[in-house]
Amino acid sequence: MRVAVLACALGLLQPLSAKAAEPLDLSNLTARAVRVHFERSFSDPGAVGQTFDAGWPAAWSVQGNVGRIEMSISVHEMSRESLQGLGLTAIPGTFSLYVVEIDLTTLEATSLAASGALSNGTQGFGFSTRVLDTAAVGGFVGPDTGPLFCTSQQQVDDACLTVPLFCGQTCTLVPGFAYDPLTGTLNLIGSEEQNGCDGAVCFGPFEMFATTGDLKLTELATPVPAASLPARALLVLLLVAGAALFATRRAPRRADCS
């Protein structure tokens, strides 16, 4: 009994935990802060909904039958720095808002065109993401090329006639899907124009498969309600005292041998 009480008391003194983030509730039309999570399976453009980052703050609002997720320019800069890696930092004044709009009836979604540029002094990278759509058809070329955007195998075969690089390559189509209220995930399909410089050598622009449409949308995580630390400490003392008293009352009496 005393062991159980002590275990309970120690548990009460542990730090408060956070409630797991719930998928974005589209039925809640209240404007509020939410989070946008990007899928991080960089080595496989065809991976959908596998591994998401910790998320980025954004604003949710509803107008008519359309829900709107809007990420500020500064947050868009930070999220792209994280996604791009290589120590690149956003170039001020080059980034746009990141916006996703969801049809509240069909749950199909589109993202508005977005752009930005990053640099680390010797290397530079710029992108211009087209409008992405959960109902669009598209994928990437491989395995011996970068993930260039394609819409069919016929497109790749036709390109082979003039560009040998495309010969023997495959167009892998990636399925888009509408917002799933149970998981908070959606996958928008489309392309992104990319260009870059490495020292004095520049390359592009290339039309690449956009990987920033594979998303998870969640509500903000909230702390689990619990008593304040002083209140919990008092409760611990009461539990320990009560256990001691209980043990004393249950202690067996010695026989009177006089």
N, C-alpha and C positions, 0 to 999 in steps of 0.2 A: 504493500500500500504506500509506504513512504517513498519507495523507489519511483512508483508511478507519479506521485505528487511532485517529486523533484524533477522528473522529466518534463512534466507539464509546465512547471515553473520556469525551467530553462528555455522551453519553447516560447513562452510569453515574452522573454527578454530578447529574442532574436529580432534583427532589423525587419522592418516592414517589407513585404514583397510586392511586386507590381502585378496587377492583373494582366493576363495576356491580351494583346491587342485584338479586337474583333474586326471582321471584315466591314468595310464601309457600308452603312445601312442607307440604301438609296431611298427608302420610304420616309426617312427623316429629312424633311425639307429645310430644316434650320441651317442657316449659314454658320459654319464653324471651321475650326482648324482640324486637318486630317494629316495623314502621312502617305507618301508615294514611295513604293519600294521597287527598285530596278532589279531584274534578273541578272545574275553575275556569272553565267557559264560562258566565259569569253572564248574558250577553246573550241566550243561547238555552237555555231550560230543556230543550229537546228534544235538545240535544247530549249524546251519551253517549260516555264514554271518550276524549275529545279531548285535553284538557290537564289534567294533574294537578299539584298543588303538591308541594313537596319532601318532604312527609310529616311525620307526628307520631308520637312514641313511644307504644307500647301493649304490652300483655302478651298472649301467646298461651298457652292452656292447653287441655287436652282432658279431658272427663269423659264416659265411656261412648262414645257415637257422635257426640258434639257437640263441635266446636271453638269456643272462645270468644276473641274479641278484646275486650279491655277497656282503654279509655282513661281515665286518671285524671281526676278533676274538674278539677284545675289545668290539665292539657293540653287537656281539652275546652274550658275557658274560652279558652285562647290560640288554639286552632284556630278557634273561632267568632268571636273578635275579628278574626282575619285574614280569614275568609270574609265577615264582615258589613261590614267597612270603616267609613267615615264617622267614624273616630276614636272609636268606641264601645269602652268597656272593660267587662269582666264585673263584675257586682254580686256581691260576696262572699255566699255562702250560697244563691244561687239556682240554681246549676248541679248537674246530676246526672252520673253516669258516662255514657260513651258505649260501648255494648256491641253487638257483632254476633256472632250465633251461626250456625255453619255445620254442616249435616247432612253428615257425612263420607261417607255413601253416595250421596246424591243431589246433593250440593254446593249444594243450595238453601240460602238464608240468610234470616234475619230479624234486625232490630235491635230492641232494647228501646226503650220510650218514653223520651224524653229531654227536658230542659227547661233553660231558663236565661233570664237577663235582662241587658241591657247598657245603658250610659248614658254620655253625655259631659257631663252637667250640665244641658244644655238639651234634649237629645234622648234618647229612651229607646226600647228595643226589647225585646220579650219573645217567646219561642217555646215551643211545646210540641209536639214531634214525636211523631206517633203511631207505633205499631208498623209498621215498613216490612218488605216481603217481596219477594223476588226473583220469586215466582210471582203477585204481586198485579197487578190491572188498574187503571190510572189514568193521568192525564195532566193537561194544563193548558188553560185557556180562553184564547182570543186571536182576533184580534190587538189588539183595542182595550181589553182589560182587563188587569189584572195577572195573573200566572200562578195564577189560582184553580184549585183542584183539581176535576177532573171524572173520571167513569168511563165516560161515553158521550156521543155527540152528542144522543141523546134527552133526557138530563138537561139539557143546555143549552137545547134547544128548548122543553122544558117550563118551564124557568125564565123564558124569554122571555115567556110568557103573563102573568106577574105583575111581572117586572122588565125593563123595556125595554132596559136595559144589555146583556142577554144576546142580544138579537135580532141575527141576522147573525153571531154569533160561532161559532167552531169549537172542538170538543174534540179536541185532538191527544193521542192516546195514546202513551205512551213505553214501549217494551218493557223489561221487567225480564229479567235473565238471571242464572243461577246462576254460582258461582265458576268461573273459567277457570284451571286450573293452569298453562297455558302463558303467560298474560299477567298473572295475579294480579288480574284485574278482575272486578267483579260490579256489578249494578245493582239496588238495592232500591227498590221503588215504594210510595208512600203520600203522606200529607198532613201538614201542619204548621200548627197554629193560631198565627197571628201577631197581635201588637198593638203599637202604638207611640204615642209622644207627641212632638210638636214644639212645645216651649214649653208654652203652656196648652192647645193643641189635641191631643186624643187620638183615635185611630181604631182600629177593630177591635173584637173579634177577627175575623179572616178565615181561612178554611180554604184554605191555599195548597198548591201542589204542592211536595213536599219535594225539594230538590236535594242533600241531604247523603247520599243513598243510593248515589250514583255513585262507586264507590271502586276503589282499587288497593291490594292488600296485598303487602308485600315483606319479605324478610328484611333484617336489618341489613347494610349494605355493609361489607366488610372490606378492609383495605389489601392490596395485592399484596405477597406475600412478597419481600423483597430484602435484600441485605447491608446492614449498618450503614454509616453514612457513613465512619468511619475505614477499614473494610475495603474499601469501594469506592474510596476514595482510594488505598490501597495497590495495589489491582488496577490502577488507572489508571497509576500509576508503573511497575509491572511491564510493562504493555502498551507504554508509550512507550519504556522502556529496551529491551525486546525488539525493537521496530520499528527503533530506531536501530542495534542490533547487526546485525539482519538486513540493513539497508541497507548497512552497512559491509562485510559479507562479500560482498555481491553487487556492490559497486562495481568497475568494470573496472580492471585494472592497466595502468599506462602501459608502453609498450614500452621496453626497455633499449637505448639508442642508443650506449652507450660501446663 
